[in-house]
């Protein structure tokens, strides 16, 4: 594949990472004359053909969402798309060493270095969780230490495209990811959230301080079982020089119940801040993760004598000589965790504008809603969701002032705005709009109205994606009786009721109610097989999930 050109622009040069889900290459961007890293994924190798196309769509969506997050601790996404059978992601070429190699080269790892790494990771996680995005596969191989000591996190958002559901397992019944860093709720196939990344951060911090992950084993199931049932060894029992406050923080991060972990990355950062090294004017060597705190914004260490990386350079004239850079090349992780997030049931973007623009002209002082609707339809048709969201958000207040908050025009616009935000993964912004729509519709048509239930279902999806597991569970449980009543009617489609019961089961797993979750999923399996037969995809998925949970619990 060396020398392959992606979309007539990115010429692959050297393979720097490979796994069961893809490859990472150094490459040359012909158009902008720069070195980049290209990640290639093969959906047809990871999923059935029926799922591969959905994975492609989600891949572009997730890359678009993550590209909107701006933080110096995140690798920059330059481009994404498809080329033949491959999905490709073009990223910033990151100089330095991954954290796993950095740890191996500095054993024992100075505890102030571990604090500095964790503090920088907290800054990144706080930024991505605010979107919200959950990394789902935080581990040393997905973290780079750059020559100036700063930390860069890789693979943000890529893991979530490997499945079409927030808790989908592989065909073997096991969650995708790295067992050594996997939170109990993720190991059991439950819903994930920011709390899942905090657990992984605790594993990484434990490994930096002690030299080993807290739970290891000869098999993946054995490791997952230990995550679920064993207490982690206190790091001071392995290394006495670690401060007591740091040990206590690690144990909180590794709590089995997400509700017992810190409330967020910001709280973890505040706990780490007193342990950070003080600012100094003394020298700091290369790849020192305390450097951003002791010498903020200082120039990078001298690099003139550093050797160039061993990157094969294709013959001219297509590619000029490679520029030198020290250390190892960047994004080298090809693994991924399960769990993504799609909202199941909202109307697709672009399909709700009938009548929205019928305003009968634009009198003086009134916004041109029809023109805005036409522009949004055009943008959605071209896949330019971010611009469509901006236009809808801008036109809504003006339309409400001109036509009235409860007018048909405003309701249609608000519905489209909320749905488009969900399609774009902006659950935090979609949530208040959906709650408003649900309240208005319920006041008008009652709690059993199908549109009321749709809005409330989407509210639950947003809450789940935002990591508010208890609130999401309460919302799903509140609307389930209406859907259960509807599915018992002759000729009714039970898929929505079954989907809600599925989500409830996964949220119970997340909150540590394993017996309740098992009973929920077992009952759902019975009803699914009775309704659709034993070979329906949902029945197969439920059997695999139940078997996986039983294997972990029974070890």
C-alpha positions in Angstrom: 0.0 0.0 0.0 3.1 2.2 0.3 2.7 4.9 -2.3 -1.1 4.7 -2.5 -2.8 8.1 -2.9 -6.0 8.8 -1.1 -8.5 11.0 -3.0 -5.7 12.2 -5.3 -4.2 14.2 -2.4 -2.7 12.1 0.5 0.2 9.8 -0.4 0.8 7.1 2.1 4.4 6.7 3.1 5.1 4.5 6.1 2.9 2.2 8.3 3.2 3.3 11.9 0.4 1.5 13.6 -2.0 -1.4 12.9 -4.8 -3.3 14.6 -7.8 -5.4 13.9 -9.8 -2.2 13.1 -7.5 -0.3 10.9 -4.1 1.2 10.1 -2.3 4.4 10.7 0.2 5.8 8.1 2.4 8.7 7.8 1.5 10.5 4.6 2.2 13.5 2.5 -0.4 16.1 1.8 0.3 17.1 -1.8 -1.9 20.1 -1.8 -0.5 21.8 1.3 3.0 20.3 1.2 3.1 18.9 4.7 3.4 15.6 6.5 0.1 14.2 8.0 -1.1 11.0 9.7 -3.8 9.0 8.0 -6.0 6.5 9.7 -7.7 3.9 7.6 -10.7 1.9 8.7 -12.5 -0.9 6.9 -16.2 -1.1 7.8 -16.7 -4.3 5.9 -14.0 -6.0 8.0 -15.6 -4.8 11.3 -19.3 -5.3 10.7 -22.0 -7.0 8.6 -22.7 -5.4 5.3 -26.0 -4.1 6.6 -24.1 -2.2 9.3 -21.1 -1.0 7.2 -23.0 1.7 5.4 -24.4 3.1 8.7 -20.9 3.0 10.1 -19.7 5.1 7.1 -22.4 7.7 7.7 -21.6 7.8 11.4 -17.9 8.1 10.7 -18.3 11.3 8.8 -20.7 12.7 11.4 -18.4 11.9 14.3 -15.4 13.4 12.6 -17.4 16.5 11.9 -18.4 16.8 15.6 -15.0 16.2 16.9 -13.4 18.7 14.5 -15.5 21.4 16.1 -13.7 20.9 19.5 -10.8 23.2 19.7 -8.2 22.5 22.4 -4.4 22.4 22.3 -4.5 19.0 23.9 -6.4 17.4 21.0 -4.9 16.2 17.7 -6.2 18.4 14.9 -8.5 16.7 12.4 -7.7 18.0 8.8 -10.0 15.8 6.6 -12.2 12.8 6.6 -14.2 10.7 4.1 -14.2 7.5 2.1 -11.9 6.2 -0.5 -12.9 2.9 -2.1 -13.7 0.4 0.7 -11.8 2.5 3.2 -12.8 5.3 5.6 -10.0 7.7 6.1 -9.2 10.3 8.7 -6.4 12.8 8.1 -4.9 14.1 11.3 -2.1 16.4 12.4 1.3 14.7 12.4 2.3 14.7 16.1 6.0 14.6 17.1 7.0 12.9 20.3 6.4 9.6 22.0 3.3 7.9 23.1 2.7 7.7 26.8 3.2 4.0 27.0 6.7 4.2 25.6 7.4 7.3 27.7 6.5 5.4 30.8 8.7 2.5 29.8 11.7 4.8 29.2 11.2 6.5 32.7 10.7 3.8 35.2 9.9 4.6 37.9 7.8 7.5 36.6 8.2 10.6 38.8 4.9 11.1 40.5 5.0 14.9 39.7 5.1 13.8 36.0 2.1 11.6 36.6 0.2 14.5 38.1 1.2 16.8 35.2 0.0 14.2 32.6 -3.3 13.7 34.5 -3.9 17.4 34.8 -3.4 17.9 31.1 -5.7 15.0 30.4 -8.4 16.6 32.6 -8.2 19.8 30.6 -8.8 17.9 27.4 -11.6 15.7 28.9 -13.4 18.8 30.3 -13.4 20.3 26.9 -14.7 17.2 25.1 -17.2 16.3 27.7 -18.8 19.7 27.4 -19.8 19.0 23.8 -20.6 16.2 24.8 -18.2 13.6 23.5 -16.9 10.5 25.4 -13.5 9.2 24.3 -14.3 5.6 25.3 -10.8 4.4 24.8 -8.5 6.5 26.9 -5.2 4.7 27.4 -1.4 5.5 27.1 -1.2 4.4 23.5 -3.8 7.1 22.7 -1.8 9.8 24.4 1.3 11.5 23.0 4.0 13.4 24.9 5.3 16.1 22.7 8.9 17.5 22.8 7.7 20.5 24.9 6.1 18.2 27.4 2.5 18.9 26.4 0.0 16.1 26.0 -2.0 15.4 22.9 -4.9 13.0 23.0 -5.6 10.9 19.9 -8.6 9.0 18.4 -11.2 11.3 19.8 -14.6 10.2 18.5 -13.3 7.5 16.2 -14.1 4.7 18.5 -17.8 5.6 18.5 -18.2 4.9 14.8 -17.3 1.2 15.3 -20.9 0.5 16.5 -24.3 1.9 15.7 -25.5 2.0 19.2 -24.2 3.4 22.5 -23.8 -0.1 24.0 -23.5 -2.4 21.0 -21.3 -5.4 21.4 -19.2 -7.2 18.7 -20.5 -10.3 17.0 -18.7 -12.3 19.7 -20.6 -10.6 22.5 -17.7 -8.6 23.9 -17.4 -4.8 24.1 -14.9 -3.3 21.7 -12.1 -1.6 23.6 -9.1 -2.2 25.8 -10.0 -4.4 28.8 -7.3 -3.1 31.1 -8.7 0.4 30.9 -12.4 -0.4 30.7 -14.9 0.8 33.3 -17.3 -1.7 34.9 -20.3 -0.3 33.1 -18.5 -0.5 29.8 -17.3 -4.0 30.5 -20.9 -5.2 31.1 -22.2 -3.5 28.0 -24.0 -0.7 29.8 -24.4 2.9 28.8 -21.3 5.1 29.0 -20.7 8.8 29.7 -18.0 11.2 31.0 -17.7 9.0 34.1 -16.4 6.2 31.9 -13.5 8.3 30.7 -12.8 9.3 34.4 -12.4 5.6 35.3 -10.0 5.1 32.4 -8.1 8.2 33.6 -7.8 6.5 37.0 -6.4 3.4 35.4 -3.8 5.5 33.5 -2.8 7.4 36.6 -2.5 4.2 38.6 -0.3 2.7 35.9 1.9 5.8 35.8 2.4 5.8 39.5 2.9 2.0 40.1 4.2 0.8 36.7 1.2 -1.5 36.2 -2.5 -1.3 35.5 -4.6 -2.1 38.6 -6.2 -5.2 37.0 -4.4 -7.6 34.8 -5.0 -11.2 33.8 -4.4 -13.9 31.2 -7.8 -13.4 29.5 -9.9 -10.4 28.6 -12.9 -11.9 30.6 -10.7 -12.4 33.6 -9.6 -8.7 33.5 -13.1 -7.5 33.1 -14.3 -9.6 36.0 -11.6 -8.0 38.2 -12.7 -4.5 37.1 -16.2 -5.5 38.2 -15.6 -7.2 41.5 -12.1 -6.5 42.9 -10.8 -3.5 44.7 -7.8 -1.8 43.2 -4.6 -2.0 45.2 -3.8 1.4 46.8 -0.8 2.9 45.0 1.0 3.8 48.3 1.1 0.0 49.1 3.2 -0.3 45.9 5.1 3.0 46.1 5.4 4.8 49.4 6.5 8.2 48.0 3.1 8.9 46.4 1.2 11.6 48.3 -1.8 10.4 50.3 -4.1 12.9 48.5 -3.1 11.5 45.1 -3.7 7.9 46.2 -7.2 8.9 47.5 -8.0 10.6 44.1 -7.0 7.4 42.2 -9.2 5.3 44.4 -12.2 7.7 43.8 -11.6 7.6 40.0 -11.6 3.7 40.2 -14.9 3.5 42.0 -17.2 0.8 40.7 -20.3 2.9 40.8 -20.1 6.0 38.5 -22.0 8.0 41.0 -19.1 7.6 43.5 -16.5 8.9 41.1 -15.7 12.7 40.9 -18.4 14.7 39.3 -16.3 15.7 36.3 -12.9 16.3 34.9 -12.9 19.8 36.4 -13.2 18.4 39.9 -10.3 16.0 39.2 -8.2 18.9 37.9 -8.9 20.9 41.1 -7.7 18.0 43.2 -4.5 17.7 41.2 -3.7 21.4 41.1 -2.1 21.6 44.6 0.2 18.7 43.6 1.5 20.3 40.4 5.1 21.4 40.4 5.7 25.1 41.0 6.7 27.4 38.2 10.5 27.8 37.8 13.1 29.3 35.5 15.4 26.3 35.6 16.1 24.0 32.7 13.6 21.4 31.6 14.5 18.5 29.4 12.6 17.2 26.4 9.5 15.2 26.8 9.0 16.4 30.4 5.3 16.6 31.1 5.8 19.1 33.9 7.3 21.6 31.5 3.9 23.3 30.6 3.4 24.1 34.3 7.0 24.9 35.3 7.9 26.9 32.2 4.6 27.8 30.4 4.9 28.9 26.8 8.7 28.4 26.9 10.3 27.5 23.6 10.7 23.8 22.8 14.1 22.2 23.7 16.8 22.5 21.0 16.0 20.0 18.2 18.6 20.8 15.6 20.7 17.8 16.4 17.8 15.4 16.6 17.7 12.7 13.9 15.0 12.6 11.4 12.4 9.8 11.7 12.8 6.7 9.6 10.1 7.6 7.1 10.5 6.3 3.5 10.3 9.1 1.0 8.8 8.4 -2.4 10.9 9.5 -5.3 10.5 13.0 -6.7 8.8 14.9 -8.2 5.6 14.0 -6.4 6.9 14.3 -2.9 9.7 16.6 -1.8 12.3 15.5 0.8 10.8 14.8 4.3 11.3 17.4 7.0 13.1 16.2 10.1 11.4 15.8 13.5 12.5 14.0 16.6 10.9 11.1 18.4 8.2 8.9 17.2 5.4 9.7 14.8 2.0 10.4 16.1 -1.4 8.7 16.1 -0.6 5.1 16.4 -3.7 3.7 18.0 -6.0 1.6 15.9 -8.2 0.2 18.7 -11.5 1.5 19.8 -14.2 1.1 22.4 -17.8 0.4 21.8 -20.5 2.9 22.5 -21.5 5.7 20.3 -24.7 7.6 20.2 -27.5 7.9 17.7 -30.9 9.1 18.6 -33.4 6.5 17.7 -36.7 7.9 16.4 -36.4 11.5 15.7 -37.4 12.7 12.2 -34.3 13.0 10.0 -32.9 16.4 9.2 -34.4 17.9 6.2 -37.8 16.2 6.3 -40.0 18.5 8.3 -40.3 21.7 6.4 -43.6 21.2 4.7 -45.6 24.4 5.4 -42.9 26.0 7.4 -42.2 28.6 4.8 -45.8 29.4 4.0 -45.8 32.8 5.6 -47.6 34.7 2.9 -44.8 37.1 2.1 -42.5 39.0 4.3 -44.1 42.3 5.6 -41.8 45.0 6.9 -40.1 44.0 10.1 -40.8 40.3 9.7 -38.0 37.8 9.1 -37.9 36.0 5.7 -38.7 32.6 7.2 -39.3 31.0 3.8 -35.9 32.1 2.5 -34.3 30.8 5.6 -36.1 27.5 5.3 -35.0 27.1 1.6 -31.4 27.8 2.6 -31.5 25.3 5.4 -33.0 22.6 3.1 -30.2 23.3 0.6 -27.5 23.1 3.3 -28.9 19.9 4.8 -29.0 18.3 1.3 -25.3 19.1 0.9 -24.5 17.7 4.4 -23.6 21.1 5.8 -25.4 20.6 9.1 -23.4 23.0 11.2 -24.3 25.9 8.9 -28.0 24.8 8.9 -28.0 24.8 12.7 -26.6 28.3 12.8 -29.3 29.6 10.5 -32.1 27.8 12.4 -30.8 29.1 15.7 -30.6 32.7 14.4 -34.1 32.7 12.7 -36.0 31.2 15.7 -36.1 34.2 18.0 -37.0 36.5 15.1 -39.7 34.1 13.9 -41.1 33.9 17.5 -41.3 37.6 17.8 -43.0 38.0 14.4 -45.4 35.1 14.4 -45.8 34.2 18.1 -44.1 31.6 20.2 -46.8 29.0 19.7 -47.4 29.6 16.0 -47.2 26.7 13.6 -44.2 28.2 11.8 -42.2 28.5 15.1 -43.0 25.0 16.2 -41.9 23.5 12.9 -38.7 25.6 13.0 -38.0 24.6 16.6 -38.7 20.9 15.9 -36.3 21.0 12.9 -33.7 22.9 15.0 -33.8 20.3 17.8 -33.7 17.4 15.4 -30.8 18.9 13.4 -28.9 19.5 16.7 -29.3 15.8 17.5 -28.2 14.7 14.1 -25.1 16.8 14.6 -24.4 15.3 18.1 -25.1 18.5 19.9 -27.2 17.0 22.6 -26.6 19.7 25.2 -28.1 22.4 22.9 -30.9 20.1 21.7 -32.1 19.2 25.3 -33.8 22.4 26.3 -35.5 22.7 22.9 -36.9 19.2 23.1 -38.1 19.8 26.7 -39.9 22.9 25.5 -41.5 21.1 22.6 -42.5 18.2 24.8 -44.2 20.4 27.4 -46.1 22.4 24.8 -47.3 19.3 23.0 -48.3 17.6 26.2 -50.3 20.6 27.3 -52.0 20.6 24.0 -52.5 16.9 23.2 -51.9 15.0 26.4 -49.1 12.7 27.7 -50.1 9.7 25.5 -49.9 11.7 22.2 -47.3 10.0 19.9 -45.6 13.3 19.2 -45.3 14.1 22.9 -43.8 10.6 23.5 -41.4 11.2 20.6 -40.1 14.4 22.1 -39.8 12.8 25.6 -37.9 9.9 24.0 -35.5 12.3 22.4 -35.1 14.1 25.8 -34.1 10.7 27.3 -31.6 10.1 24.5 -30.0 13.5 25.2 -29.8 12.9 28.9 -28.1 9.5 28.2 -25.6 11.0 25.9 -24.8 13.7 28.4 -24.0 11.1 31.0 -27.0 11.8 33.2 -27.9 8.1 33.6 -30.3 8.4 36.5 -32.3 11.1 34.7 -32.4 9.2 31.4 -33.5 6.1 33.2 -36.4 8.0 34.9 -37.5 9.5 31.5 -37.4 6.1 29.7 -39.4 4.5 32.5 -42.0 7.3 32.4 -42.8 6.8 28.7 -42.5 3.1 28.6 -46.1 2.3 29.8 -47.6 4.3 27.0 -45.5 2.4 24.4 -46.2 -1.0 26.1 -49.9 -0.2 25.9 -49.6 0.8 22.2 -47.7 -2.3 21.2 -50.4 -4.6 22.5 -52.9 -3.2 20.0 -53.6 -5.4 16.9 -51.1 -4.7 14.1 -48.9 -2.3 16.3 -45.2 -2.1 15.8 -43.4 -3.1 19.1 -40.0 -1.8 18.1 -40.2 1.4 20.1 -41.2 -0.3 23.3 -38.5 -2.9 22.8 -35.9 -0.2 22.2 -36.8 1.6 25.4 -36.7 -1.6 27.4 -33.2 -2.2 25.9 -32.0 1.2 26.9 -33.4 0.7 30.4 -31.5 -2.6 30.7 -28.2 -0.9 29.7 -28.7 2.0 32.1 -29.4 -0.4 34.9 -26.1 -2.0 34.1 -24.4 1.4 34.2 -25.8 2.2 37.7 -24.6 -1.2 39.0 -28.0 -2.9 39.2 -26.8 -6.1 37.5 -29.6 -8.4 38.7 -32.2 -5.9 37.6 -30.5 -5.4 34.3 -30.3 -9.1 33.7 -34.0 -9.6 34.4 -34.9 -6.7 32.2 -32.9 -8.0 29.2 -34.0 -11.6 29.8 -37.7 -10.6 29.7 -37.0 -8.5 26.6 -35.4 -11.5 24.9 -38.4 -13.6 25.7 -40.8 -11.1 24.2 -38.5 -10.5 21.2 -38.3 -14.2 20.4 -42.1 -14.6 20.8 -42.8 -11.6 18.6 -40.1 -11.9 15.9 -38.7 -15.4 16.3 -35.3 -16.6 17.6 -33.3 -15.4 14.6 -34.2 -11.7 14.8 -31.1 -9.5 15.1 -32.3 -8.1 18.4 -32.7 -11.5 19.9 -29.2 -12.5 18.8 -27.8 -9.3 20.3 -29.6 -9.9 23.6 -28.4 -13.5 23.8 -24.8 -12.4 23.2 -25.0 -9.6 25.8 -26.6 -11.9 28.4 -24.0 -14.5 27.8 -21.2 -12.0 28.0 -22.5 -10.7 31.3 -22.9 -14.2 32.7 -19.3 -15.0 31.7 -17.9 -12.0 33.5 -20.0 -12.5 36.6 -19.4 -16.3 36.7 -15.6 -16.2 36.7 
